[in-house]
Amino acid sequence: MVLVAFWINTGDMSNRLNGLTAIISGGARGQGAAEARRFIEEGAYVVIADVLAAEGRSLAAELGDNAEFKHLDVTDEENWALVVKDLVKSGRKLDVLVNNAGVLLFDRLTRTSREEFERIMDVNCTGVFLGMRAVVAEMKKQEGGSIINISSVAGLQGVGFQFSYSVSKWAVRGMTKSAAHELARYNIRVNSVHPGLIDTAMLDQFEGEGMSIPDSLIPLGRRAVATEVADLVLWLASEESSYCTGSEFVIDGGLSMA
Ligand SMILES: NC(=O)c1ccc[n+]([C@@H]2O[C@H](COP(=O)([O-])OP(=O)(O)OC[C@H]3O[C@@H](n4cnc5c(N)ncnc54)[C@H](O)[C@@H]3O)[C@@H](O)[C@H]2O)c1
């Protein structure tokens, strides 16, 4: 009887990321938090790295022993170095980086100040560059890893009313391909994810500023929930995507299809 119960429990357990360690930037809420939950369900250890300390700590506490919160401003090289150093010091290896942190701005080329443009590029673009650069040495040591950079459908198309954001997300797409070329020989895979409208605080900001894309314009007729993106990111983190690198993964209900 005891044996049967053990078998049933083991059969129910998921372990697609068993034994892997992941850093998720911007992991305190929204899509990053959904990814942290999903990764832990599948056996990973997750560093929730964010500037939002209260949300990040409370999520880590809720997720238990396989999660920890670390303060990380993605624009700060020293923050990145410390997050990686602490992981290594704790005896863990580093298998997955999700460069998920991002900020949105509604602007137009002709009405954007240099400061605003640089702020968006700093978080969305330089933050991704610094994150990739910070983890590569550890991933090389263990002869492999998966880096997932969160871009947007705004990194696939021109968007007139999100000038800086769109530029930054195209840069993420380009950086992904250049990094994938350089790192393939070390078995480090680098891919970008391009979400459409996902129900998070960022979408609230979008709609709060009077922007809206009616569901009727989305071929699947609805926006997505964050767990749908998390499932795609989970697949890219796992060995199930072992032959994918330098690729774009679009998850937008058909919004950007020609
Ligand atoms: N929600 C959407 O519709 C949508 C669509 C396409 C792409 N995206 C992208 O998905 C990613 C996740 O966004 P979300 O929808 O979960 O929004 P969100 O605003 O809920 O989450 C963004 C997270 O990034 C963190 N962050 C911001 N600046 C940071 C910094 N300097 N250092 C560390 N963390 C920082 C925030 O604290 C927050 O936790 C972003 O890159 C965003 O651009 C979102």
The ligand as an ORCA input file, in Angstrom:
! r2SCAN-3c Opt
* xyz 0 1
  N       2.641     42.522    -20.664
  C       2.762     42.572    -21.961
  O       1.752     42.726    -22.665
  C       4.119     42.404    -22.635
  C       4.149     42.254    -24.018
  C       5.363     42.058    -24.663
  C       6.529     42.009    -23.927
  N       6.484     42.164    -22.578
  C       7.764     42.070    -21.844
  O       7.665     41.038    -20.884
  C       8.580     41.301    -19.802
  C       7.849     41.150    -18.474
  O       6.884     42.178    -18.332
  P       5.492     41.967    -17.568
  O       4.433     41.936    -18.593
  O       5.603     40.855    -16.602
  O       5.395     43.392    -16.825
  P       5.620     43.814    -15.292
  O       5.692     45.296    -15.320
  O       4.618     43.153    -14.422
  O       7.041     43.185    -14.913
  C       8.257     43.795    -15.220
  C       9.235     43.430    -14.105
  O      10.511     43.996    -14.430
  C      11.032     44.582    -13.240
  N      12.013     45.613    -13.546
  C      11.819     46.823    -14.145
  N      12.964     47.519    -14.173
  C      13.920     46.736    -13.587
  C      15.305     46.892    -13.337
  N      15.956     48.016    -13.666
  N      15.968     45.885    -12.734
  C      15.317     44.748    -12.379
  N      14.002     44.547    -12.584
  C      13.315     45.532    -13.187
  C       9.815     45.140    -12.531
  O      10.092     45.443    -11.173
  C       8.817     44.023    -12.740
  O       8.923     43.044    -11.736
  C       9.133     42.699    -20.059
  O      10.408     42.610    -20.655
  C       8.154     43.290    -21.055
  O       8.728     44.299    -21.847
  C       5.319     42.369    -21.913
*
